């Protein structure tokens, strides 16, 4: 990404296009990751994938995608536009020239500011996405804490139990937002936002900095533009690094956001961490790390490739 001196709108447009493409590529594994982290009784990654496919068919992997696909046009547009313009503003302030290449400290500052800014927009999007992903017509009996008259691991229809649950009541993204506002108010849409700050502030730093470093290493010389294959490799590696290192905070965020009113298990971040550790051990904070590593590569590779190609197109007009 080559910074220019003035404020650029094309960064926002390119971020919108790249984000939309990355959602389509990464959402199936994102669904698997969310269910593993929320603790829905899955024994392993393979068990989770097979369970979703058997009970919900292939469409189960795309549950909740319509909302992030629609909202990502705004979210990624703001994230990439903010980051690119923040680099230029920092360079202008520190060096008197917005075109001056950013050093590591400048990149870190721009990345962390981007992560902090993104939570205001991203927390509600993530919350609705997770609630829709976890919504199923069947629940595992072991997660209902039933008296021991139901075989362990069996699946039973919610209707037959007569158990009302917020996670089975959402007819779509808008209805989900409306229901949360009615039952929990505006703060309900930002449940887990604190954990998201802990994830995204360092997470974006470990997203943009590795990408920039890998891009510089893969350039044949200091001025040549990157080959698409190099962008894919740099973006994919950066995405895997960022998502794997962010997994512990992501687990806490996912559990808090999946914890629907009124049957809440967690009072906040610290209580969620303590309860999760007490019941499942330290390994719980790395649940979904393998999915994040796998999912992070194609999702981020697609994001950066379409972003960079879109920028080249717009700036070539």
Secondary structure, DSSP 8 states (H G I E B T S, - for coil): ----SS--SHHHHHHHHHHHHHHHHHHHHHHHHHHHHHT-S--SHHHHHHHHHHHH-GGGGGTTHHHHHHHHHHHHHHHHHHHHHHHHHHHHHHHS-TTS---HHHHHHHHHHHHHHHHHHHHHHHHHHHHHHH--SEEEGGGGT--TTS-TT-EEEHHHHT---GGG---SHHHHHHHHHHHH-HHHHTTTHHHHHHHHHHHHHHHHHHHHHHHHHH-SSSSS---HHHHHHHHHHHHHHHHHHTHHHHHHHHHHHH--SSS---SSHHHHHHHHHHHH-GGGGGTTHHHHHHHHHHHHHHHHHHHHHHHHHHHT-
